[in-house]
């Protein structure tokens, strides 16, 4: 069993570092103010003794959907949703 104490925390430590989600839209409902620019800070004050609960809901396009620049700039090559997901997972893992 993993146990943490106050002495284990380092200044500036995060519960979850900055990251982006791979889907189209993410809704995140939470019970406190721990989320900052899609990273999770350590709790302060009386929140240190409470667990953090969030509910995440991800919306993703069908695998065959082609994702491309809406402004027509061609800044990024069009890519299927499944190829983009596989690319991002490959970069992560």
Phi and psi restraints in degrees (range 20) as a CNS / XPLOR table:
assign (resid 1 and name C) (resid 2 and name N)
       (resid 2 and name CA) (resid 2 and name C) 1.0 -86.7 20.0 2
assign (resid 2 and name N) (resid 2 and name CA)
       (resid 2 and name C) (resid 3 and name N) 1.0 127.5 20.0 2
assign (resid 2 and name C) (resid 3 and name N)
       (resid 3 and name CA) (resid 3 and name C) 1.0 -125.6 20.0 2
assign (resid 3 and name N) (resid 3 and name CA)
       (resid 3 and name C) (resid 4 and name N) 1.0 137.9 20.0 2
assign (resid 3 and name C) (resid 4 and name N)
       (resid 4 and name CA) (resid 4 and name C) 1.0 -120.1 20.0 2
assign (resid 4 and name N) (resid 4 and name CA)
       (resid 4 and name C) (resid 5 and name N) 1.0 145.6 20.0 2
assign (resid 4 and name C) (resid 5 and name N)
       (resid 5 and name CA) (resid 5 and name C) 1.0 -124.0 20.0 2
assign (resid 5 and name N) (resid 5 and name CA)
       (resid 5 and name C) (resid 6 and name N) 1.0 169.3 20.0 2
assign (resid 5 and name C) (resid 6 and name N)
       (resid 6 and name CA) (resid 6 and name C) 1.0 -56.6 20.0 2
assign (resid 6 and name N) (resid 6 and name CA)
       (resid 6 and name C) (resid 7 and name N) 1.0 -32.7 20.0 2
assign (resid 6 and name C) (resid 7 and name N)
       (resid 7 and name CA) (resid 7 and name C) 1.0 -71.5 20.0 2
assign (resid 7 and name N) (resid 7 and name CA)
       (resid 7 and name C) (resid 8 and name N) 1.0 -19.0 20.0 2
assign (resid 7 and name C) (resid 8 and name N)
       (resid 8 and name CA) (resid 8 and name C) 1.0 -74.9 20.0 2
assign (resid 8 and name N) (resid 8 and name CA)
       (resid 8 and name C) (resid 9 and name N) 1.0 -19.8 20.0 2
assign (resid 8 and name C) (resid 9 and name N)
       (resid 9 and name CA) (resid 9 and name C) 1.0 -78.1 20.0 2
assign (resid 9 and name N) (resid 9 and name CA)
       (resid 9 and name C) (resid 10 and name N) 1.0 135.7 20.0 2
assign (resid 9 and name C) (resid 10 and name N)
       (resid 10 and name CA) (resid 10 and name C) 1.0 -104.2 20.0 2
assign (resid 10 and name N) (resid 10 and name CA)
       (resid 10 and name C) (resid 11 and name N) 1.0 151.8 20.0 2
assign (resid 10 and name C) (resid 11 and name N)
       (resid 11 and name CA) (resid 11 and name C) 1.0 -56.8 20.0 2
assign (resid 11 and name N) (resid 11 and name CA)
       (resid 11 and name C) (resid 12 and name N) 1.0 132.0 20.0 2
assign (resid 11 and name C) (resid 12 and name N)
       (resid 12 and name CA) (resid 12 and name C) 1.0 79.1 20.0 2
assign (resid 12 and name N) (resid 12 and name CA)
       (resid 12 and name C) (resid 13 and name N) 1.0 4.0 20.0 2
assign (resid 12 and name C) (resid 13 and name N)
       (resid 13 and name CA) (resid 13 and name C) 1.0 -64.4 20.0 2
assign (resid 13 and name N) (resid 13 and name CA)
       (resid 13 and name C) (resid 14 and name N) 1.0 143.7 20.0 2
assign (resid 13 and name C) (resid 14 and name N)
       (resid 14 and name CA) (resid 14 and name C) 1.0 -113.5 20.0 2
assign (resid 14 and name N) (resid 14 and name CA)
       (resid 14 and name C) (resid 15 and name N) 1.0 154.3 20.0 2
assign (resid 14 and name C) (resid 15 and name N)
       (resid 15 and name CA) (resid 15 and name C) 1.0 -75.1 20.0 2
assign (resid 15 and name N) (resid 15 and name CA)
       (resid 15 and name C) (resid 16 and name N) 1.0 -36.3 20.0 2
assign (resid 15 and name C) (resid 16 and name N)
       (resid 16 and name CA) (resid 16 and name C) 1.0 -148.6 20.0 2
assign (resid 16 and name N) (resid 16 and name CA)
       (resid 16 and name C) (resid 17 and name N) 1.0 123.0 20.0 2
assign (resid 16 and name C) (resid 17 and name N)
       (resid 17 and name CA) (resid 17 and name C) 1.0 -69.4 20.0 2
assign (resid 17 and name N) (resid 17 and name CA)
       (resid 17 and name C) (resid 18 and name N) 1.0 170.8 20.0 2
assign (resid 17 and name C) (resid 18 and name N)
       (resid 18 and name CA) (resid 18 and name C) 1.0 -58.9 20.0 2
assign (resid 18 and name N) (resid 18 and name CA)
       (resid 18 and name C) (resid 19 and name N) 1.0 139.3 20.0 2
assign (resid 18 and name C) (resid 19 and name N)
       (resid 19 and name CA) (resid 19 and name C) 1.0 -161.3 20.0 2
assign (resid 19 and name N) (resid 19 and name CA)
       (resid 19 and name C) (resid 20 and name N) 1.0 169.3 20.0 2
assign (resid 19 and name C) (resid 20 and name N)
       (resid 20 and name CA) (resid 20 and name C) 1.0 -124.2 20.0 2
assign (resid 20 and name N) (resid 20 and name CA)
       (resid 20 and name C) (resid 21 and name N) 1.0 152.5 20.0 2
assign (resid 20 and name C) (resid 21 and name N)
       (resid 21 and name CA) (resid 21 and name C) 1.0 -87.0 20.0 2
assign (resid 21 and name N) (resid 21 and name CA)
       (resid 21 and name C) (resid 22 and name N) 1.0 156.7 20.0 2
assign (resid 21 and name C) (resid 22 and name N)
       (resid 22 and name CA) (resid 22 and name C) 1.0 -90.2 20.0 2
assign (resid 22 and name N) (resid 22 and name CA)
       (resid 22 and name C) (resid 23 and name N) 1.0 -15.1 20.0 2
assign (resid 22 and name C) (resid 23 and name N)
       (resid 23 and name CA) (resid 23 and name C) 1.0 -83.8 20.0 2
assign (resid 23 and name N) (resid 23 and name CA)
       (resid 23 and name C) (resid 24 and name N) 1.0 -172.8 20.0 2
assign (resid 23 and name C) (resid 24 and name N)
       (resid 24 and name CA) (resid 24 and name C) 1.0 -79.4 20.0 2
assign (resid 24 and name N) (resid 24 and name CA)
       (resid 24 and name C) (resid 25 and name N) 1.0 -49.6 20.0 2
assign (resid 24 and name C) (resid 25 and name N)
       (resid 25 and name CA) (resid 25 and name C) 1.0 -136.3 20.0 2
assign (resid 25 and name N) (resid 25 and name CA)
       (resid 25 and name C) (resid 26 and name N) 1.0 139.0 20.0 2
assign (resid 25 and name C) (resid 26 and name N)
       (resid 26 and name CA) (resid 26 and name C) 1.0 -127.9 20.0 2
assign (resid 26 and name N) (resid 26 and name CA)
       (resid 26 and name C) (resid 27 and name N) 1.0 126.7 20.0 2
assign (resid 26 and name C) (resid 27 and name N)
       (resid 27 and name CA) (resid 27 and name C) 1.0 -105.0 20.0 2
assign (resid 27 and name N) (resid 27 and name CA)
       (resid 27 and name C) (resid 28 and name N) 1.0 131.9 20.0 2
assign (resid 27 and name C) (resid 28 and name N)
       (resid 28 and name CA) (resid 28 and name C) 1.0 -128.9 20.0 2
assign (resid 28 and name N) (resid 28 and name CA)
       (resid 28 and name C) (resid 29 and name N) 1.0 115.7 20.0 2
assign (resid 28 and name C) (resid 29 and name N)
       (resid 29 and name CA) (resid 29 and name C) 1.0 -106.2 20.0 2
assign (resid 29 and name N) (resid 29 and name CA)
       (resid 29 and name C) (resid 30 and name N) 1.0 132.2 20.0 2
assign (resid 29 and name C) (resid 30 and name N)
       (resid 30 and name CA) (resid 30 and name C) 1.0 -139.3 20.0 2
assign (resid 30 and name N) (resid 30 and name CA)
       (resid 30 and name C) (resid 31 and name N) 1.0 166.6 20.0 2
assign (resid 30 and name C) (resid 31 and name N)
       (resid 31 and name CA) (resid 31 and name C) 1.0 -100.3 20.0 2
assign (resid 31 and name N) (resid 31 and name CA)
       (resid 31 and name C) (resid 32 and name N) 1.0 -8.6 20.0 2
assign (resid 31 and name C) (resid 32 and name N)
       (resid 32 and name CA) (resid 32 and name C) 1.0 -142.5 20.0 2
assign (resid 32 and name N) (resid 32 and name CA)
       (resid 32 and name C) (resid 33 and name N) 1.0 -169.1 20.0 2
assign (resid 32 and name C) (resid 33 and name N)
       (resid 33 and name CA) (resid 33 and name C) 1.0 -105.8 20.0 2
assign (resid 33 and name N) (resid 33 and name CA)
       (resid 33 and name C) (resid 34 and name N) 1.0 34.7 20.0 2
assign (resid 33 and name C) (resid 34 and name N)
       (resid 34 and name CA) (resid 34 and name C) 1.0 -76.1 20.0 2
assign (resid 34 and name N) (resid 34 and name CA)
       (resid 34 and name C) (resid 35 and name N) 1.0 -15.0 20.0 2
assign (resid 34 and name C) (resid 35 and name N)
       (resid 35 and name CA) (resid 35 and name C) 1.0 -89.2 20.0 2
assign (resid 35 and name N) (resid 35 and name CA)
       (resid 35 and name C) (resid 36 and name N) 1.0 126.8 20.0 2
assign (resid 35 and name C) (resid 36 and name N)
       (resid 36 and name CA) (resid 36 and name C) 1.0 -134.5 20.0 2
assign (resid 36 and name N) (resid 36 and name CA)
       (resid 36 and name C) (resid 37 and name N) 1.0 114.5 20.0 2
assign (resid 36 and name C) (resid 37 and name N)
       (resid 37 and name CA) (resid 37 and name C) 1.0 47.2 20.0 2
assign (resid 37 and name N) (resid 37 and name CA)
       (resid 37 and name C) (resid 38 and name N) 1.0 41.3 20.0 2
assign (resid 37 and name C) (resid 38 and name N)
       (resid 38 and name CA) (resid 38 and name C) 1.0 62.6 20.0 2
assign (resid 38 and name N) (resid 38 and name CA)
       (resid 38 and name C) (resid 39 and name N) 1.0 43.2 20.0 2
assign (resid 38 and name C) (resid 39 and name N)
       (resid 39 and name CA) (resid 39 and name C) 1.0 -139.3 20.0 2
assign (resid 39 and name N) (resid 39 and name CA)
       (resid 39 and name C) (resid 40 and name N) 1.0 159.3 20.0 2
assign (resid 39 and name C) (resid 40 and name N)
       (resid 40 and name CA) (resid 40 and name C) 1.0 -117.1 20.0 2
assign (resid 40 and name N) (resid 40 and name CA)
       (resid 40 and name C) (resid 41 and name N) 1.0 116.1 20.0 2
assign (resid 40 and name C) (resid 41 and name N)
       (resid 41 and name CA) (resid 41 and name C) 1.0 -80.5 20.0 2
assign (resid 41 and name N) (resid 41 and name CA)
       (resid 41 and name C) (resid 42 and name N) 1.0 166.6 20.0 2
assign (resid 41 and name C) (resid 42 and name N)
       (resid 42 and name CA) (resid 42 and name C) 1.0 -76.5 20.0 2
assign (resid 42 and name N) (resid 42 and name CA)
       (resid 42 and name C) (resid 43 and name N) 1.0 146.8 20.0 2
assign (resid 42 and name C) (resid 43 and name N)
       (resid 43 and name CA) (resid 43 and name C) 1.0 -69.2 20.0 2
assign (resid 43 and name N) (resid 43 and name CA)
       (resid 43 and name C) (resid 44 and name N) 1.0 155.9 20.0 2
assign (resid 43 and name C) (resid 44 and name N)
       (resid 44 and name CA) (resid 44 and name C) 1.0 -123.2 20.0 2
assign (resid 44 and name N) (resid 44 and name CA)
       (resid 44 and name C) (resid 45 and name N) 1.0 163.2 20.0 2
assign (resid 44 and name C) (resid 45 and name N)
       (resid 45 and name CA) (resid 45 and name C) 1.0 55.7 20.0 2
assign (resid 45 and name N) (resid 45 and name CA)
       (resid 45 and name C) (resid 46 and name N) 1.0 -135.0 20.0 2
assign (resid 45 and name C) (resid 46 and name N)
       (resid 46 and name CA) (resid 46 and name C) 1.0 -69.8 20.0 2
assign (resid 46 and name N) (resid 46 and name CA)
       (resid 46 and name C) (resid 47 and name N) 1.0 -16.5 20.0 2
assign (resid 46 and name C) (resid 47 and name N)
       (resid 47 and name CA) (resid 47 and name C) 1.0 -70.3 20.0 2
assign (resid 47 and name N) (resid 47 and name CA)
       (resid 47 and name C) (resid 48 and name N) 1.0 -16.8 20.0 2
assign (resid 47 and name C) (resid 48 and name N)
       (resid 48 and name CA) (resid 48 and name C) 1.0 -59.2 20.0 2
assign (resid 48 and name N) (resid 48 and name CA)
       (resid 48 and name C) (resid 49 and name N) 1.0 -29.0 20.0 2
assign (resid 48 and name C) (resid 49 and name N)
       (resid 49 and name CA) (resid 49 and name C) 1.0 -92.6 20.0 2
assign (resid 49 and name N) (resid 49 and name CA)
       (resid 49 and name C) (resid 50 and name N) 1.0 -2.3 20.0 2
assign (resid 49 and name C) (resid 50 and name N)
       (resid 50 and name CA) (resid 50 and name C) 1.0 -104.4 20.0 2
assign (resid 50 and name N) (resid 50 and name CA)
       (resid 50 and name C) (resid 51 and name N) 1.0 146.7 20.0 2
assign (resid 50 and name C) (resid 51 and name N)
       (resid 51 and name CA) (resid 51 and name C) 1.0 -74.1 20.0 2
assign (resid 51 and name N) (resid 51 and name CA)
       (resid 51 and name C) (resid 52 and name N) 1.0 158.1 20.0 2
assign (resid 51 and name C) (resid 52 and name N)
       (resid 52 and name CA) (resid 52 and name C) 1.0 -106.1 20.0 2
assign (resid 52 and name N) (resid 52 and name CA)
       (resid 52 and name C) (resid 53 and name N) 1.0 129.2 20.0 2
assign (resid 52 and name C) (resid 53 and name N)
       (resid 53 and name CA) (resid 53 and name C) 1.0 -122.9 20.0 2
assign (resid 53 and name N) (resid 53 and name CA)
       (resid 53 and name C) (resid 54 and name N) 1.0 132.9 20.0 2
assign (resid 53 and name C) (resid 54 and name N)
       (resid 54 and name CA) (resid 54 and name C) 1.0 -138.0 20.0 2
assign (resid 54 and name N) (resid 54 and name CA)
       (resid 54 and name C) (resid 55 and name N) 1.0 152.6 20.0 2
assign (resid 54 and name C) (resid 55 and name N)
       (resid 55 and name CA) (resid 55 and name C) 1.0 -120.0 20.0 2
assign (resid 55 and name N) (resid 55 and name CA)
       (resid 55 and name C) (resid 56 and name N) 1.0 119.9 20.0 2
assign (resid 55 and name C) (resid 56 and name N)
       (resid 56 and name CA) (resid 56 and name C) 1.0 -106.8 20.0 2
assign (resid 56 and name N) (resid 56 and name CA)
       (resid 56 and name C) (resid 57 and name N) 1.0 138.4 20.0 2
assign (resid 56 and name C) (resid 57 and name N)
       (resid 57 and name CA) (resid 57 and name C) 1.0 -129.0 20.0 2
assign (resid 57 and name N) (resid 57 and name CA)
       (resid 57 and name C) (resid 58 and name N) 1.0 118.4 20.0 2
assign (resid 57 and name C) (resid 58 and name N)
       (resid 58 and name CA) (resid 58 and name C) 1.0 -106.0 20.0 2
assign (resid 58 and name N) (resid 58 and name CA)
       (resid 58 and name C) (resid 59 and name N) 1.0 135.9 20.0 2
assign (resid 58 and name C) (resid 59 and name N)
       (resid 59 and name CA) (resid 59 and name C) 1.0 -115.5 20.0 2
assign (resid 59 and name N) (resid 59 and name CA)
       (resid 59 and name C) (resid 60 and name N) 1.0 124.5 20.0 2
assign (resid 59 and name C) (resid 60 and name N)
       (resid 60 and name CA) (resid 60 and name C) 1.0 -127.2 20.0 2
assign (resid 60 and name N) (resid 60 and name CA)
       (resid 60 and name C) (resid 61 and name N) 1.0 146.2 20.0 2
assign (resid 60 and name C) (resid 61 and name N)
       (resid 61 and name CA) (resid 61 and name C) 1.0 -72.9 20.0 2
assign (resid 61 and name N) (resid 61 and name CA)
       (resid 61 and name C) (resid 62 and name N) 1.0 164.3 20.0 2
assign (resid 61 and name C) (resid 62 and name N)
       (resid 62 and name CA) (resid 62 and name C) 1.0 -58.0 20.0 2
assign (resid 62 and name N) (resid 62 and name CA)
       (resid 62 and name C) (resid 63 and name N) 1.0 152.7 20.0 2
assign (resid 62 and name C) (resid 63 and name N)
       (resid 63 and name CA) (resid 63 and name C) 1.0 -55.2 20.0 2
assign (resid 63 and name N) (resid 63 and name CA)
       (resid 63 and name C) (resid 64 and name N) 1.0 -35.8 20.0 2
assign (resid 63 and name C) (resid 64 and name N)
       (resid 64 and name CA) (resid 64 and name C) 1.0 -82.0 20.0 2
assign (resid 64 and name N) (resid 64 and name CA)
       (resid 64 and name C) (resid 65 and name N) 1.0 -9.1 20.0 2
assign (resid 64 and name C) (resid 65 and name N)
       (resid 65 and name CA) (resid 65 and name C) 1.0 -63.0 20.0 2
assign (resid 65 and name N) (resid 65 and name CA)
       (resid 65 and name C) (resid 66 and name N) 1.0 131.8 20.0 2
assign (resid 65 and name C) (resid 66 and name N)
       (resid 66 and name CA) (resid 66 and name C) 1.0 -89.9 20.0 2
assign (resid 66 and name N) (resid 66 and name CA)
       (resid 66 and name C) (resid 67 and name N) 1.0 125.5 20.0 2
assign (resid 66 and name C) (resid 67 and name N)
       (resid 67 and name CA) (resid 67 and name C) 1.0 -101.5 20.0 2
assign (resid 67 and name N) (resid 67 and name CA)
       (resid 67 and name C) (resid 68 and name N) 1.0 126.2 20.0 2
assign (resid 67 and name C) (resid 68 and name N)
       (resid 68 and name CA) (resid 68 and name C) 1.0 -145.7 20.0 2
assign (resid 68 and name N) (resid 68 and name CA)
       (resid 68 and name C) (resid 69 and name N) 1.0 166.8 20.0 2
assign (resid 68 and name C) (resid 69 and name N)
       (resid 69 and name CA) (resid 69 and name C) 1.0 -63.9 20.0 2
assign (resid 69 and name N) (resid 69 and name CA)
       (resid 69 and name C) (resid 70 and name N) 1.0 127.0 20.0 2
assign (resid 69 and name C) (resid 70 and name N)
       (resid 70 and name CA) (resid 70 and name C) 1.0 -70.0 20.0 2
assign (resid 70 and name N) (resid 70 and name CA)
       (resid 70 and name C) (resid 71 and name N) 1.0 -27.3 20.0 2
assign (resid 70 and name C) (resid 71 and name N)
       (resid 71 and name CA) (resid 71 and name C) 1.0 -84.3 20.0 2
assign (resid 71 and name N) (resid 71 and name CA)
       (resid 71 and name C) (resid 72 and name N) 1.0 0.8 20.0 2
assign (resid 71 and name C) (resid 72 and name N)
       (resid 72 and name CA) (resid 72 and name C) 1.0 73.3 20.0 2
assign (resid 72 and name N) (resid 72 and name CA)
       (resid 72 and name C) (resid 73 and name N) 1.0 10.4 20.0 2
assign (resid 72 and name C) (resid 73 and name N)
       (resid 73 and name CA) (resid 73 and name C) 1.0 -72.1 20.0 2
assign (resid 73 and name N) (resid 73 and name CA)
       (resid 73 and name C) (resid 74 and name N) 1.0 -24.2 20.0 2
assign (resid 73 and name C) (resid 74 and name N)
       (resid 74 and name CA) (resid 74 and name C) 1.0 68.5 20.0 2
assign (resid 74 and name N) (resid 74 and name CA)
       (resid 74 and name C) (resid 75 and name N) 1.0 19.0 20.0 2
assign (resid 74 and name C) (resid 75 and name N)
       (resid 75 and name CA) (resid 75 and name C) 1.0 -56.7 20.0 2
assign (resid 75 and name N) (resid 75 and name CA)
       (resid 75 and name C) (resid 76 and name N) 1.0 -36.5 20.0 2
assign (resid 75 and name C) (resid 76 and name N)
       (resid 76 and name CA) (resid 76 and name C) 1.0 -121.6 20.0 2
assign (resid 76 and name N) (resid 76 and name CA)
       (resid 76 and name C) (resid 77 and name N) 1.0 142.3 20.0 2
assign (resid 76 and name C) (resid 77 and name N)
       (resid 77 and name CA) (resid 77 and name C) 1.0 -65.3 20.0 2
assign (resid 77 and name N) (resid 77 and name CA)
       (resid 77 and name C) (resid 78 and name N) 1.0 139.7 20.0 2
assign (resid 77 and name C) (resid 78 and name N)
       (resid 78 and name CA) (resid 78 and name C) 1.0 -58.8 20.0 2
assign (resid 78 and name N) (resid 78 and name CA)
       (resid 78 and name C) (resid 79 and name N) 1.0 145.5 20.0 2
assign (resid 78 and name C) (resid 79 and name N)
       (resid 79 and name CA) (resid 79 and name C) 1.0 -148.5 20.0 2
assign (resid 79 and name N) (resid 79 and name CA)
       (resid 79 and name C) (resid 80 and name N) 1.0 145.8 20.0 2
assign (resid 79 and name C) (resid 80 and name N)
       (resid 80 and name CA) (resid 80 and name C) 1.0 -72.8 20.0 2
assign (resid 80 and name N) (resid 80 and name CA)
       (resid 80 and name C) (resid 81 and name N) 1.0 154.1 20.0 2
assign (resid 80 and name C) (resid 81 and name N)
       (resid 81 and name CA) (resid 81 and name C) 1.0 -58.1 20.0 2
assign (resid 81 and name N) (resid 81 and name CA)
       (resid 81 and name C) (resid 82 and name N) 1.0 -42.6 20.0 2
assign (resid 81 and name C) (resid 82 and name N)
       (resid 82 and name CA) (resid 82 and name C) 1.0 -69.3 20.0 2
assign (resid 82 and name N) (resid 82 and name CA)
       (resid 82 and name C) (resid 83 and name N) 1.0 -36.5 20.0 2
assign (resid 82 and name C) (resid 83 and name N)
       (resid 83 and name CA) (resid 83 and name C) 1.0 -67.1 20.0 2
assign (resid 83 and name N) (resid 83 and name CA)
       (resid 83 and name C) (resid 84 and name N) 1.0 -38.0 20.0 2
assign (resid 83 and name C) (resid 84 and name N)
       (resid 84 and name CA) (resid 84 and name C) 1.0 -64.8 20.0 2
assign (resid 84 and name N) (resid 84 and name CA)
       (resid 84 and name C) (resid 85 and name N) 1.0 -45.7 20.0 2
assign (resid 84 and name C) (resid 85 and name N)
       (resid 85 and name CA) (resid 85 and name C) 1.0 -59.9 20.0 2
assign (resid 85 and name N) (resid 85 and name CA)
       (resid 85 and name C) (resid 86 and name N) 1.0 -46.4 20.0 2
assign (resid 85 and name C) (resid 86 and name N)
       (resid 86 and name CA) (resid 86 and name C) 1.0 -63.2 20.0 2
assign (resid 86 and name N) (resid 86 and name CA)
       (resid 86 and name C) (resid 87 and name N) 1.0 -37.2 20.0 2
assign (resid 86 and name C) (resid 87 and name N)
       (resid 87 and name CA) (resid 87 and name C) 1.0 -62.9 20.0 2
assign (resid 87 and name N) (resid 87 and name CA)
       (resid 87 and name C) (resid 88 and name N) 1.0 -47.8 20.0 2
assign (resid 87 and name C) (resid 88 and name N)
       (resid 88 and name CA) (resid 88 and name C) 1.0 -64.9 20.0 2
assign (resid 88 and name N) (resid 88 and name CA)
       (resid 88 and name C) (resid 89 and name N) 1.0 -41.6 20.0 2
assign (resid 88 and name C) (resid 89 and name N)
       (resid 89 and name CA) (resid 89 and name C) 1.0 -63.9 20.0 2
assign (resid 89 and name N) (resid 89 and name CA)
       (resid 89 and name C) (resid 90 and name N) 1.0 -38.7 20.0 2
assign (resid 89 and name C) (resid 90 and name N)
       (resid 90 and name CA) (resid 90 and name C) 1.0 -62.9 20.0 2
assign (resid 90 and name N) (resid 90 and name CA)
       (resid 90 and name C) (resid 91 and name N) 1.0 -36.4 20.0 2
assign (resid 90 and name C) (resid 91 and name N)
       (resid 91 and name CA) (resid 91 and name C) 1.0 -70.6 20.0 2
assign (resid 91 and name N) (resid 91 and name CA)
       (resid 91 and name C) (resid 92 and name N) 1.0 -32.2 20.0 2
assign (resid 91 and name C) (resid 92 and name N)
       (resid 92 and name CA) (resid 92 and name C) 1.0 -80.8 20.0 2
assign (resid 92 and name N) (resid 92 and name CA)
       (resid 92 and name C) (resid 93 and name N) 1.0 -42.7 20.0 2
